[in-house]
Amino acid sequence: MSGRVAAVLVGLEGVGIAALVVWQIVEILRGDTDSLASAIALIVLSLVGAAAVIAFAVAVWRGQSWGRSGGIVTQLLILAVALGAVTGAFAAPGIALALAAPAIVTFVLLILAVRDAGRAARQDGSGSAR
């Protein structure tokens, strides 16, 4: 159960990154960029990130361990961004909270999914947690 909820949350994060790509494209079209090459590179990296996070979500849904691992790393990266948003000269505690709260919930659900997969593997006697 926790794995399915975690998969949906990770999938929503991937959709959020894809929405960021759309926003980046709109900003390029509006001419709101100093360097077109840098803006395009950022879009490409964001697309790769969105595809990876969505792939993690699909893998978590299917019960594959690499998806849970990738999802956990994603949550840690989001928490690092949230920490950056709450510190420094341009601190934005509201943004930090908006990033950190769902990342913490998703992180906990992914850890629970890992535990559930380990328990299922032991019960099956296979010894591997898919």
Secondary structure, 3 states (H helix, E strand, C coil): CHHHHHHHHHHHHHHHHHHHHHHHHHHHHCCCCCCHHHHHHHHHHHHHHHHHHHHHHHHHHHCCHHHHHHHHHHHHHHHHHHHHHHCCCCCCHHHHHHHHHHHHHHHHHHHHHHHHHHHHHHHHCCCCCC
